[in-house]
Amino acid sequence: MPDGHARARLWEGLIPTDAPKDSEIDFEYLGSAYEMSGGHIRNAIIRAAYSAADAQRALGEAGLIEAADIEYRAMGKLVRATNEGDS
């Protein structure tokens, strides 16, 4: 299993350079927050890319986090709840 830094490089490196993406993606956060193999990271990126393309928007950090959460659940791992809706 790659360490957090290696996972961050995977998150960044597996997104095609010509893919439309936001400039504010924190790959270090993704690498440290999600203990996944390269294959699972790739699955999350593909899921996020399809979602972004369907919505006709650039690939962004929020979409990558959502896709990573879905991949984590598919791996049988717990996902932290967000504070959505809290004021």
PDB file of N, CA, C and O in Angstrom:
ATOM      1  N   MET A   1       0.858  -1.181   0.000  1.00  0.00           N
ATOM      2  CA  MET A   1       0.000   0.000   0.000  1.00  0.00           C
ATOM      3  C   MET A   1       0.904   1.245   0.000  1.00  0.00           C
ATOM      4  O   MET A   1       1.798   1.366   0.838  1.00  0.00           O
ATOM      5  N   PRO A   2       0.669   2.149  -0.928  1.00  0.00           N
ATOM      6  CA  PRO A   2       1.484   3.369  -0.959  1.00  0.00           C
ATOM      7  C   PRO A   2       1.224   4.249   0.264  1.00  0.00           C
ATOM      8  O   PRO A   2       0.124   4.249   0.817  1.00  0.00           O
ATOM      9  N   ASP A   3       2.250   4.999   0.679  1.00  0.00           N
ATOM     10  CA  ASP A   3       2.072   5.927   1.797  1.00  0.00           C
ATOM     11  C   ASP A   3       1.336   7.176   1.318  1.00  0.00           C
ATOM     12  O   ASP A   3       1.048   7.317   0.130  1.00  0.00           O
ATOM     13  N   GLY A   4       1.033   8.085   2.253  1.00  0.00           N
ATOM     14  CA  GLY A   4       0.242   9.273   1.938  1.00  0.00           C
ATOM     15  C   GLY A   4       0.829  10.119   0.821  1.00  0.00           C
ATOM     16  O   GLY A   4       0.100  10.588  -0.054  1.00  0.00           O
ATOM     17  N   HIS A   5       2.150  10.319   0.846  1.00  0.00           N
ATOM     18  CA  HIS A   5       2.788  11.130  -0.189  1.00  0.00           C
ATOM     19  C   HIS A   5       2.679  10.443  -1.553  1.00  0.00           C
ATOM     20  O   HIS A   5       2.391  11.093  -2.557  1.00  0.00           O
ATOM     21  N   ALA A   6       2.908   9.139  -1.583  1.00  0.00           N
ATOM     22  CA  ALA A   6       2.800   8.404  -2.844  1.00  0.00           C
ATOM     23  C   ALA A   6       1.362   8.423  -3.362  1.00  0.00           C
ATOM     24  O   ALA A   6       1.127   8.541  -4.565  1.00  0.00           O
ATOM     25  N   ARG A   7       0.406   8.307  -2.440  1.00  0.00           N
ATOM     26  CA  ARG A   7      -1.002   8.374  -2.866  1.00  0.00           C
ATOM     27  C   ARG A   7      -1.333   9.746  -3.440  1.00  0.00           C
ATOM     28  O   ARG A   7      -2.067   9.843  -4.424  1.00  0.00           O
ATOM     29  N   ALA A   8      -0.803  10.804  -2.840  1.00  0.00           N
ATOM     30  CA  ALA A   8      -1.038  12.156  -3.368  1.00  0.00           C
ATOM     31  C   ALA A   8      -0.512  12.262  -4.794  1.00  0.00           C
ATOM     32  O   ALA A   8      -1.166  12.843  -5.660  1.00  0.00           O
ATOM     33  N   ARG A   9       0.676  11.699  -5.037  1.00  0.00           N
ATOM     34  CA  ARG A   9       1.252  11.728  -6.389  1.00  0.00           C
ATOM     35  C   ARG A   9       0.394  10.907  -7.356  1.00  0.00           C
ATOM     36  O   ARG A   9       0.254  11.266  -8.525  1.00  0.00           O
ATOM     37  N   LEU A  10      -0.185   9.789  -6.858  1.00  0.00           N
ATOM     38  CA  LEU A  10      -1.088   8.998  -7.701  1.00  0.00           C
ATOM     39  C   LEU A  10      -2.328   9.793  -8.054  1.00  0.00           C
ATOM     40  O   LEU A  10      -2.737   9.826  -9.215  1.00  0.00           O
ATOM     41  N   TRP A  11      -2.937  10.442  -7.051  1.00  0.00           N
ATOM     42  CA  TRP A  11      -4.126  11.263  -7.322  1.00  0.00           C
ATOM     43  C   TRP A  11      -3.814  12.285  -8.410  1.00  0.00           C
ATOM     44  O   TRP A  11      -4.590  12.467  -9.348  1.00  0.00           O
ATOM     45  N   GLU A  12      -2.680  12.941  -8.272  1.00  0.00           N
ATOM     46  CA  GLU A  12      -2.322  13.990  -9.228  1.00  0.00           C
ATOM     47  C   GLU A  12      -1.933  13.402 -10.587  1.00  0.00           C
ATOM     48  O   GLU A  12      -2.337  13.922 -11.627  1.00  0.00           O
ATOM     49  N   GLY A  13      -1.163  12.338 -10.580  1.00  0.00           N
ATOM     50  CA  GLY A  13      -0.630  11.785 -11.813  1.00  0.00           C
ATOM     51  C   GLY A  13      -1.619  10.998 -12.651  1.00  0.00           C
ATOM     52  O   GLY A  13      -1.434  10.871 -13.861  1.00  0.00           O
ATOM     53  N   LEU A  14      -2.669  10.466 -12.032  1.00  0.00           N
ATOM     54  CA  LEU A  14      -3.635   9.665 -12.783  1.00  0.00           C
ATOM     55  C   LEU A  14      -4.693  10.507 -13.498  1.00  0.00           C
ATOM     56  O   LEU A  14      -5.446   9.989 -14.322  1.00  0.00           O
ATOM     57  N   ILE A  15      -4.750  11.792 -13.188  1.00  0.00           N
ATOM     58  CA  ILE A  15      -5.662  12.678 -13.918  1.00  0.00           C
ATOM     59  C   ILE A  15      -4.944  13.124 -15.192  1.00  0.00           C
ATOM     60  O   ILE A  15      -3.864  13.709 -15.115  1.00  0.00           O
ATOM     61  N   PRO A  16      -5.524  12.857 -16.357  1.00  0.00           N
ATOM     62  CA  PRO A  16      -4.859  13.264 -17.604  1.00  0.00           C
ATOM     63  C   PRO A  16      -4.565  14.769 -17.615  1.00  0.00           C
ATOM     64  O   PRO A  16      -5.376  15.574 -17.157  1.00  0.00           O
ATOM     65  N   THR A  17      -3.407  15.126 -18.139  1.00  0.00           N
ATOM     66  CA  THR A  17      -2.994  16.536 -18.141  1.00  0.00           C
ATOM     67  C   THR A  17      -3.943  17.420 -18.935  1.00  0.00           C
ATOM     68  O   THR A  17      -4.070  18.607 -18.636  1.00  0.00           O
ATOM     69  N   ASP A  18      -4.613  16.867 -19.941  1.00  0.00           N
ATOM     70  CA  ASP A  18      -5.520  17.674 -20.758  1.00  0.00           C
ATOM     71  C   ASP A  18      -6.957  17.678 -20.231  1.00  0.00           C
ATOM     72  O   ASP A  18      -7.837  18.288 -20.839  1.00  0.00           O
ATOM     73  N   ALA A  19      -7.198  17.008 -19.112  1.00  0.00           N
ATOM     74  CA  ALA A  19      -8.547  16.991 -18.532  1.00  0.00           C
ATOM     75  C   ALA A  19      -8.850  18.352 -17.916  1.00  0.00           C
ATOM     76  O   ALA A  19      -7.997  18.924 -17.237  1.00  0.00           O
ATOM     77  N   PRO A  20     -10.054  18.881 -18.142  1.00  0.00           N
ATOM     78  CA  PRO A  20     -10.407  20.153 -17.501  1.00  0.00           C
ATOM     79  C   PRO A  20     -10.542  19.942 -15.995  1.00  0.00           C
ATOM     80  O   PRO A  20     -11.371  19.149 -15.547  1.00  0.00           O
ATOM     81  N   LYS A  21      -9.726  20.654 -15.216  1.00  0.00           N
ATOM     82  CA  LYS A  21      -9.769  20.494 -13.764  1.00  0.00           C
ATOM     83  C   LYS A  21      -9.546  21.831 -13.086  1.00  0.00           C
ATOM     84  O   LYS A  21      -8.910  22.732 -13.633  1.00  0.00           O
ATOM     85  N   ASP A  22     -10.088  21.937 -11.878  1.00  0.00           N
ATOM     86  CA  ASP A  22      -9.871  23.129 -11.066  1.00  0.00           C
ATOM     87  C   ASP A  22      -8.404  23.210 -10.678  1.00  0.00           C
ATOM     88  O   ASP A  22      -7.725  22.190 -10.558  1.00  0.00           O
ATOM     89  N   SER A  23      -7.930  24.410 -10.485  1.00  0.00           N
ATOM     90  CA  SER A  23      -6.531  24.588 -10.086  1.00  0.00           C
ATOM     91  C   SER A  23      -6.339  24.403  -8.584  1.00  0.00           C
ATOM     92  O   SER A  23      -5.205  24.282  -8.121  1.00  0.00           O
ATOM     93  N   GLU A  24      -7.405  24.379  -7.831  1.00  0.00           N
ATOM     94  CA  GLU A  24      -7.327  24.302  -6.368  1.00  0.00           C
ATOM     95  C   GLU A  24      -7.662  22.905  -5.839  1.00  0.00           C
ATOM     96  O   GLU A  24      -8.551  22.768  -4.998  1.00  0.00           O
ATOM     97  N   ILE A  25      -6.981  21.888  -6.306  1.00  0.00           N
ATOM     98  CA  ILE A  25      -7.175  20.537  -5.797  1.00  0.00           C
ATOM     99  C   ILE A  25      -6.034  20.229  -4.838  1.00  0.00           C
ATOM    100  O   ILE A  25      -4.864  20.322  -5.210  1.00  0.00           O
ATOM    101  N   ASP A  26      -6.370  19.866  -3.612  1.00  0.00           N
ATOM    102  CA  ASP A  26      -5.365  19.552  -2.597  1.00  0.00           C
ATOM    103  C   ASP A  26      -5.060  18.052  -2.645  1.00  0.00           C
ATOM    104  O   ASP A  26      -5.686  17.251  -1.951  1.00  0.00           O
ATOM    105  N   PHE A  27      -4.085  17.696  -3.480  1.00  0.00           N
ATOM    106  CA  PHE A  27      -3.739  16.288  -3.648  1.00  0.00           C
ATOM    107  C   PHE A  27      -3.126  15.703  -2.379  1.00  0.00           C
ATOM    108  O   PHE A  27      -3.294  14.515  -2.102  1.00  0.00           O
ATOM    109  N   GLU A  28      -2.423  16.519  -1.616  1.00  0.00           N
ATOM    110  CA  GLU A  28      -1.853  16.033  -0.351  1.00  0.00           C
ATOM    111  C   GLU A  28      -2.970  15.611   0.607  1.00  0.00           C
ATOM    112  O   GLU A  28      -2.848  14.601   1.299  1.00  0.00           O
ATOM    113  N   TYR A  29      -4.052  16.383   0.646  1.00  0.00           N
ATOM    114  CA  TYR A  29      -5.189  16.007   1.490  1.00  0.00           C
ATOM    115  C   TYR A  29      -5.774  14.674   1.022  1.00  0.00           C
ATOM    116  O   TYR A  29      -6.005  13.778   1.834  1.00  0.00           O
ATOM    117  N   LEU A  30      -6.011  14.543  -0.278  1.00  0.00           N
ATOM    118  CA  LEU A  30      -6.587  13.298  -0.806  1.00  0.00           C
ATOM    119  C   LEU A  30      -5.691  12.112  -0.475  1.00  0.00           C
ATOM    120  O   LEU A  30      -6.178  11.044  -0.105  1.00  0.00           O
ATOM    121  N   GLY A  31      -4.392  12.301  -0.607  1.00  0.00           N
ATOM    122  CA  GLY A  31      -3.456  11.225  -0.321  1.00  0.00           C
ATOM    123  C   GLY A  31      -3.426  10.828   1.139  1.00  0.00           C
ATOM    124  O   GLY A  31      -3.271   9.651   1.464  1.00  0.00           O
ATOM    125  N   SER A  32      -3.574  11.802   2.017  1.00  0.00           N
ATOM    126  CA  SER A  32      -3.537  11.486   3.451  1.00  0.00           C
ATOM    127  C   SER A  32      -4.892  11.013   3.974  1.00  0.00           C
ATOM    128  O   SER A  32      -4.941  10.228   4.922  1.00  0.00           O
ATOM    129  N   ALA A  33      -5.976  11.467   3.385  1.00  0.00           N
ATOM    130  CA  ALA A  33      -7.308  11.152   3.897  1.00  0.00           C
ATOM    131  C   ALA A  33      -7.808   9.773   3.468  1.00  0.00           C
ATOM    132  O   ALA A  33      -8.620   9.167   4.167  1.00  0.00           O
ATOM    133  N   TYR A  34      -7.336   9.274   2.334  1.00  0.00           N
ATOM    134  CA  TYR A  34      -7.868   8.032   1.781  1.00  0.00           C
ATOM    135  C   TYR A  34      -6.752   7.011   1.586  1.00  0.00           C
ATOM    136  O   TYR A  34      -5.918   7.157   0.692  1.00  0.00           O
ATOM    137  N   GLU A  35      -6.740   5.985   2.418  1.00  0.00           N
ATOM    138  CA  GLU A  35      -5.758   4.900   2.287  1.00  0.00           C
ATOM    139  C   GLU A  35      -6.257   3.924   1.237  1.00  0.00           C
ATOM    140  O   GLU A  35      -6.992   2.983   1.535  1.00  0.00           O
ATOM    141  N   MET A  36      -5.840   4.170  -0.007  1.00  0.00           N
ATOM    142  CA  MET A  36      -6.279   3.353  -1.137  1.00  0.00           C
ATOM    143  C   MET A  36      -5.070   2.972  -1.988  1.00  0.00           C
ATOM    144  O   MET A  36      -4.048   3.658  -2.003  1.00  0.00           O
ATOM    145  N   SER A  37      -5.221   1.867  -2.686  1.00  0.00           N
ATOM    146  CA  SER A  37      -4.218   1.478  -3.672  1.00  0.00           C
ATOM    147  C   SER A  37      -4.401   2.347  -4.919  1.00  0.00           C
ATOM    148  O   SER A  37      -5.389   3.071  -5.051  1.00  0.00           O
ATOM    149  N   GLY A  38      -3.448   2.260  -5.807  1.00  0.00           N
ATOM    150  CA  GLY A  38      -3.545   3.018  -7.049  1.00  0.00           C
ATOM    151  C   GLY A  38      -4.784   2.672  -7.862  1.00  0.00           C
ATOM    152  O   GLY A  38      -5.370   3.546  -8.501  1.00  0.00           O
ATOM    153  N   GLY A  39      -5.186   1.407  -7.844  1.00  0.00           N
ATOM    154  CA  GLY A  39      -6.378   1.000  -8.587  1.00  0.00           C
ATOM    155  C   GLY A  39      -7.643   1.634  -8.054  1.00  0.00           C
ATOM    156  O   GLY A  39      -8.516   2.036  -8.824  1.00  0.00           O
ATOM    157  N   HIS A  40      -7.745   1.724  -6.734  1.00  0.00           N
ATOM    158  CA  HIS A  40      -8.923   2.358  -6.144  1.00  0.00           C
ATOM    159  C   HIS A  40      -8.918   3.863  -6.390  1.00  0.00           C
ATOM    160  O   HIS A  40      -9.972   4.461  -6.608  1.00  0.00           O
ATOM    161  N   ILE A  41      -7.745   4.474  -6.356  1.00  0.00           N
ATOM    162  CA  ILE A  41      -7.638   5.901  -6.669  1.00  0.00           C
ATOM    163  C   ILE A  41      -8.075   6.134  -8.112  1.00  0.00           C
ATOM    164  O   ILE A  41      -8.810   7.077  -8.404  1.00  0.00           O
ATOM    165  N   ARG A  42      -7.617   5.270  -9.006  1.00  0.00           N
ATOM    166  CA  ARG A  42      -8.008   5.377 -10.414  1.00  0.00           C
ATOM    167  C   ARG A  42      -9.518   5.265 -10.559  1.00  0.00           C
ATOM    168  O   ARG A  42     -10.124   6.046 -11.293  1.00  0.00           O
ATOM    169  N   ASN A  43     -10.139   4.310  -9.872  1.00  0.00           N
ATOM    170  CA  ASN A  43     -11.594   4.160  -9.929  1.00  0.00           C
ATOM    171  C   ASN A  43     -12.295   5.434  -9.473  1.00  0.00           C
ATOM    172  O   ASN A  43     -13.263   5.870 -10.096  1.00  0.00           O
ATOM    173  N   ALA A  44     -11.805   6.036  -8.379  1.00  0.00           N
ATOM    174  CA  ALA A  44     -12.417   7.263  -7.868  1.00  0.00           C
ATOM    175  C   ALA A  44     -12.274   8.404  -8.870  1.00  0.00           C
ATOM    176  O   ALA A  44     -13.212   9.174  -9.079  1.00  0.00           O
ATOM    177  N   ILE A  45     -11.112   8.510  -9.482  1.00  0.00           N
ATOM    178  CA  ILE A  45     -10.891   9.575 -10.471  1.00  0.00           C
ATOM    179  C   ILE A  45     -11.824   9.396 -11.666  1.00  0.00           C
ATOM    180  O   ILE A  45     -12.413  10.366 -12.142  1.00  0.00           O
ATOM    181  N   ILE A  46     -11.959   8.180 -12.145  1.00  0.00           N
ATOM    182  CA  ILE A  46     -12.855   7.922 -13.286  1.00  0.00           C
ATOM    183  C   ILE A  46     -14.294   8.282 -12.914  1.00  0.00           C
ATOM    184  O   ILE A  46     -14.998   8.922 -13.695  1.00  0.00           O
ATOM    185  N   ARG A  47     -14.728   7.870 -11.723  1.00  0.00           N
ATOM    186  CA  ARG A  47     -16.086   8.186 -11.268  1.00  0.00           C
ATOM    187  C   ARG A  47     -16.289   9.704 -11.204  1.00  0.00           C
ATOM    188  O   ARG A  47     -17.311  10.219 -11.657  1.00  0.00           O
ATOM    189  N   ALA A  48     -15.311  10.411 -10.640  1.00  0.00           N
ATOM    190  CA  ALA A  48     -15.405  11.875 -10.525  1.00  0.00           C
ATOM    191  C   ALA A  48     -15.390  12.539 -11.899  1.00  0.00           C
ATOM    192  O   ALA A  48     -16.099  13.519 -12.126  1.00  0.00           O
ATOM    193  N   ALA A  49     -14.590  12.011 -12.802  1.00  0.00           N
ATOM    194  CA  ALA A  49     -14.503  12.594 -14.146  1.00  0.00           C
ATOM    195  C   ALA A  49     -15.819  12.429 -14.901  1.00  0.00           C
ATOM    196  O   ALA A  49     -16.269  13.357 -15.574  1.00  0.00           O
ATOM    197  N   TYR A  50     -16.438  11.254 -14.794  1.00  0.00           N
ATOM    198  CA  TYR A  50     -17.736  11.051 -15.455  1.00  0.00           C
ATOM    199  C   TYR A  50     -18.788  11.983 -14.864  1.00  0.00           C
ATOM    200  O   TYR A  50     -19.600  12.548 -15.596  1.00  0.00           O
ATOM    201  N   SER A  51     -18.775  12.141 -13.565  1.00  0.00           N
ATOM    202  CA  SER A  51     -19.736  13.022 -12.909  1.00  0.00           C
ATOM    203  C   SER A  51     -19.534  14.472 -13.357  1.00  0.00           C
ATOM    204  O   SER A  51     -20.499  15.180 -13.645  1.00  0.00           O
ATOM    205  N   ALA A  52     -18.279  14.904 -13.411  1.00  0.00           N
ATOM    206  CA  ALA A  52     -17.976  16.277 -13.839  1.00  0.00           C
ATOM    207  C   ALA A  52     -18.385  16.487 -15.300  1.00  0.00           C
ATOM    208  O   ALA A  52     -18.966  17.516 -15.646  1.00  0.00           O
ATOM    209  N   ALA A  53     -18.081  15.513 -16.144  1.00  0.00           N
ATOM    210  CA  ALA A  53     -18.440  15.638 -17.559  1.00  0.00           C
ATOM    211  C   ALA A  53     -19.956  15.681 -17.737  1.00  0.00           C
ATOM    212  O   ALA A  53     -20.471  16.447 -18.551  1.00  0.00           O
ATOM    213  N   ASP A  54     -20.661  14.857 -16.972  1.00  0.00           N
ATOM    214  CA  ASP A  54     -22.121  14.834 -17.046  1.00  0.00           C
ATOM    215  C   ASP A  54     -22.713  16.186 -16.647  1.00  0.00           C
ATOM    216  O   ASP A  54     -23.713  16.625 -17.216  1.00  0.00           O
ATOM    217  N   ALA A  55     -22.089  16.840 -15.666  1.00  0.00           N
ATOM    218  CA  ALA A  55     -22.557  18.148 -15.201  1.00  0.00           C
ATOM    219  C   ALA A  55     -21.939  19.292 -16.005  1.00  0.00           C
ATOM    220  O   ALA A  55     -22.201  20.462 -15.724  1.00  0.00           O
ATOM    221  N   GLN A  56     -21.131  18.963 -16.989  1.00  0.00           N
ATOM    222  CA  GLN A  56     -20.440  19.945 -17.832  1.00  0.00           C
ATOM    223  C   GLN A  56     -19.650  20.943 -17.001  1.00  0.00           C
ATOM    224  O   GLN A  56     -19.772  22.156 -17.172  1.00  0.00           O
ATOM    225  N   ARG A  57     -18.835  20.404 -16.094  1.00  0.00           N
ATOM    226  CA  ARG A  57     -17.970  21.243 -15.277  1.00  0.00           C
ATOM    227  C   ARG A  57     -16.592  20.603 -15.194  1.00  0.00           C
ATOM    228  O   ARG A  57     -16.407  19.443 -15.563  1.00  0.00           O
ATOM    229  N   ALA A  58     -15.643  21.366 -14.713  1.00  0.00           N
ATOM    230  CA  ALA A  58     -14.282  20.859 -14.545  1.00  0.00           C
ATOM    231  C   ALA A  58     -14.219  19.908 -13.359  1.00  0.00           C
ATOM    232  O   ALA A  58     -15.028  19.990 -12.435  1.00  0.00           O
ATOM    233  N   LEU A  59     -13.263  19.021 -13.400  1.00  0.00           N
ATOM    234  CA  LEU A  59     -13.018  18.099 -12.300  1.00  0.00           C
ATOM    235  C   LEU A  59     -12.483  18.906 -11.119  1.00  0.00           C
ATOM    236  O   LEU A  59     -11.510  19.647 -11.262  1.00  0.00           O
ATOM    237  N   GLY A  60     -13.112  18.764  -9.963  1.00  0.00           N
ATOM    238  CA  GLY A  60     -12.708  19.545  -8.805  1.00  0.00           C
ATOM    239  C   GLY A  60     -12.521  18.691  -7.568  1.00  0.00           C
ATOM    240  O   GLY A  60     -12.835  17.501  -7.560  1.00  0.00           O
ATOM    241  N   GLU A  61     -12.004  19.317  -6.525  1.00  0.00           N
ATOM    242  CA  GLU A  61     -11.733  18.602  -5.283  1.00  0.00           C
ATOM    243  C   GLU A  61     -12.996  18.011  -4.667  1.00  0.00           C
ATOM    244  O   GLU A  61     -12.967  16.880  -4.182  1.00  0.00           O
ATOM    245  N   ALA A  62     -14.098  18.747  -4.677  1.00  0.00           N
ATOM    246  CA  ALA A  62     -15.340  18.240  -4.079  1.00  0.00           C
ATOM    247  C   ALA A  62     -15.803  16.969  -4.784  1.00  0.00           C
ATOM    248  O   ALA A  62     -16.238  16.019  -4.134  1.00  0.00           O
ATOM    249  N   GLY A  63     -15.709  16.953  -6.102  1.00  0.00           N
ATOM    250  CA  GLY A  63     -16.096  15.765  -6.852  1.00  0.00           C
ATOM    251  C   GLY A  63     -15.172  14.593  -6.589  1.00  0.00           C
ATOM    252  O   GLY A  63     -15.619  13.447  -6.532  1.00  0.00           O
ATOM    253  N   LEU A  64     -13.883  14.870  -6.428  1.00  0.00           N
ATOM    254  CA  LEU A  64     -12.930  13.807  -6.126  1.00  0.00           C
ATOM    255  C   LEU A  64     -13.183  13.240  -4.731  1.00  0.00           C
ATOM    256  O   LEU A  64     -13.090  12.030  -4.527  1.00  0.00           O
ATOM    257  N   ILE A  65     -13.502  14.107  -3.774  1.00  0.00           N
ATOM    258  CA  ILE A  65     -13.801  13.645  -2.419  1.00  0.00           C
ATOM    259  C   ILE A  65     -15.067  12.791  -2.420  1.00  0.00           C
ATOM    260  O   ILE A  65     -15.106  11.736  -1.787  1.00  0.00           O
ATOM    261  N   GLU A  66     -16.088  13.238  -3.118  1.00  0.00           N
ATOM    262  CA  GLU A  66     -17.333  12.465  -3.198  1.00  0.00           C
ATOM    263  C   GLU A  66     -17.076  11.090  -3.806  1.00  0.00           C
ATOM    264  O   GLU A  66     -17.562  10.078  -3.300  1.00  0.00           O
ATOM    265  N   ALA A  67     -16.307  11.061  -4.899  1.00  0.00           N
ATOM    266  CA  ALA A  67     -15.995   9.793  -5.559  1.00  0.00           C
ATOM    267  C   ALA A  67     -15.120   8.910  -4.662  1.00  0.00           C
ATOM    268  O   ALA A  67     -15.289   7.690  -4.642  1.00  0.00           O
ATOM    269  N   ALA A  68     -14.196   9.514  -3.930  1.00  0.00           N
ATOM    270  CA  ALA A  68     -13.347   8.744  -3.012  1.00  0.00           C
ATOM    271  C   ALA A  68     -14.181   8.147  -1.881  1.00  0.00           C
ATOM    272  O   ALA A  68     -13.942   7.015  -1.460  1.00  0.00           O
ATOM    273  N   ASP A  69     -15.152   8.902  -1.395  1.00  0.00           N
ATOM    274  CA  ASP A  69     -16.047   8.376  -0.359  1.00  0.00           C
ATOM    275  C   ASP A  69     -16.824   7.157  -0.885  1.00  0.00           C
ATOM    276  O   ASP A  69     -16.969   6.160  -0.178  1.00  0.00           O
ATOM    277  N   ILE A  70     -17.313   7.243  -2.104  1.00  0.00           N
ATOM    278  CA  ILE A  70     -18.054   6.132  -2.700  1.00  0.00           C
ATOM    279  C   ILE A  70     -17.130   4.922  -2.849  1.00  0.00           C
ATOM    280  O   ILE A  70     -17.529   3.795  -2.553  1.00  0.00           O
ATOM    281  N   GLU A  71     -15.905   5.153  -3.304  1.00  0.00           N
ATOM    282  CA  GLU A  71     -14.945   4.062  -3.466  1.00  0.00           C
ATOM    283  C   GLU A  71     -14.600   3.449  -2.107  1.00  0.00           C
ATOM    284  O   GLU A  71     -14.468   2.231  -1.986  1.00  0.00           O
ATOM    285  N   TYR A  72     -14.456   4.292  -1.095  1.00  0.00           N
ATOM    286  CA  TYR A  72     -14.170   3.802   0.260  1.00  0.00           C
ATOM    287  C   TYR A  72     -15.292   2.891   0.746  1.00  0.00           C
ATOM    288  O   TYR A  72     -15.035   1.828   1.312  1.00  0.00           O
ATOM    289  N   ARG A  73     -16.531   3.307   0.524  1.00  0.00           N
ATOM    290  CA  ARG A  73     -17.673   2.474   0.920  1.00  0.00           C
ATOM    291  C   ARG A  73     -17.652   1.139   0.178  1.00  0.00           C
ATOM    292  O   ARG A  73     -17.932   0.094   0.766  1.00  0.00           O
ATOM    293  N   ALA A  74     -17.323   1.174  -1.103  1.00  0.00           N
ATOM    294  CA  ALA A  74     -17.242  -0.051  -1.898  1.00  0.00           C
ATOM    295  C   ALA A  74     -16.138  -0.974  -1.379  1.00  0.00           C
ATOM    296  O   ALA A  74     -16.213  -2.193  -1.534  1.00  0.00           O
ATOM    297  N   MET A  75     -15.119  -0.384  -0.765  1.00  0.00           N
ATOM    298  CA  MET A  75     -14.024  -1.165  -0.183  1.00  0.00           C
ATOM    299  C   MET A  75     -14.404  -1.707   1.200  1.00  0.00           C
ATOM    300  O   MET A  75     -13.663  -2.491   1.793  1.00  0.00           O
ATOM    301  N   GLY A  76     -15.566  -1.279   1.704  1.00  0.00           N
ATOM    302  CA  GLY A  76     -15.999  -1.723   3.028  1.00  0.00           C
ATOM    303  C   GLY A  76     -15.432  -0.886   4.155  1.00  0.00           C
ATOM    304  O   GLY A  76     -15.420  -1.319   5.307  1.00  0.00           O
ATOM    305  N   LYS A  77     -14.957   0.318   3.831  1.00  0.00           N
ATOM    306  CA  LYS A  77     -14.383   1.201   4.854  1.00  0.00           C
ATOM    307  C   LYS A  77     -15.413   2.230   5.284  1.00  0.00           C
ATOM    308  O   LYS A  77     -16.320   2.584   4.531  1.00  0.00           O
ATOM    309  N   LEU A  78     -15.250   2.698   6.502  1.00  0.00           N
ATOM    310  CA  LEU A  78     -16.129   3.744   7.024  1.00  0.00           C
ATOM    311  C   LEU A  78     -15.746   5.091   6.450  1.00  0.00           C
ATOM    312  O   LEU A  78     -14.569   5.378   6.228  1.00  0.00           O
ATOM    313  N   VAL A  79     -16.756   5.915   6.213  1.00  0.00           N
ATOM    314  CA  VAL A  79     -16.547   7.261   5.698  1.00  0.00           C
ATOM    315  C   VAL A  79     -17.044   8.228   6.749  1.00  0.00           C
ATOM    316  O   VAL A  79     -18.142   8.073   7.284  1.00  0.00           O
ATOM    317  N   ARG A  80     -16.229   9.223   7.039  1.00  0.00           N
ATOM    318  CA  ARG A  80     -16.642  10.232   8.021  1.00  0.00           C
ATOM    319  C   ARG A  80     -17.816  11.034   7.499  1.00  0.00           C
ATOM    320  O   ARG A  80     -17.854  11.406   6.326  1.00  0.00           O
ATOM    321  N   ALA A  81     -18.778  11.300   8.377  1.00  0.00           N
ATOM    322  CA  ALA A  81     -19.930  12.130   8.012  1.00  0.00           C
ATOM    323  C   ALA A  81     -19.483  13.585   7.934  1.00  0.00           C
ATOM    324  O   ALA A  81     -18.619  14.022   8.693  1.00  0.00           O
ATOM    325  N   THR A  82     -20.082  14.326   7.007  1.00  0.00           N
ATOM    326  CA  THR A  82     -19.788  15.753   6.897  1.00  0.00           C
ATOM    327  C   THR A  82     -20.774  16.521   7.729  1.00  0.00           C
ATOM    328  O   THR A  82     -21.747  15.960   8.231  1.00  0.00           O
ATOM    329  N   ASN A  83     -20.532  17.782   7.876  1.00  0.00           N
ATOM    330  CA  ASN A  83     -21.417  18.654   8.642  1.00  0.00           C
ATOM    331  C   ASN A  83     -22.338  19.424   7.720  1.00  0.00           C
ATOM    332  O   ASN A  83     -22.690  20.566   8.017  1.00  0.00           O
ATOM    333  N   GLU A  84     -22.734  18.832   6.616  1.00  0.00           N
ATOM    334  CA  GLU A  84     -23.633  19.524   5.690  1.00  0.00           C
ATOM    335  C   GLU A  84     -24.939  19.855   6.392  1.00  0.00           C
ATOM    336  O   GLU A  84     -25.485  19.056   7.153  1.00  0.00           O
ATOM    337  N   GLY A  85     -25.415  21.045   6.116  1.00  0.00           N
ATOM    338  CA  GLY A  85     -26.673  21.459   6.712  1.00  0.00           C
ATOM    339  C   GLY A  85     -26.513  22.166   8.040  1.00  0.00           C
ATOM    340  O   GLY A  85     -27.449  22.807   8.518  1.00  0.00           O
ATOM    341  N   ASP A  86     -25.322  22.057   8.654  1.00  0.00           N
ATOM    342  CA  ASP A  86     -25.088  22.769   9.911  1.00  0.00           C
ATOM    343  C   ASP A  86     -24.821  24.232   9.616  1.00  0.00           C
ATOM    344  O   ASP A  86     -24.213  24.568   8.600  1.00  0.00           O
ATOM    345  N   SER A  87     -25.278  25.100  10.505  1.00  0.00           N
ATOM    346  CA  SER A  87     -25.027  26.530  10.307  1.00  0.00           C
ATOM    347  C   SER A  87     -23.996  27.020  11.261  1.00  0.00           C
ATOM    348  O   SER A  87     -23.652  28.201  11.245  1.00  0.00           O
TER     349      SER A  87
END
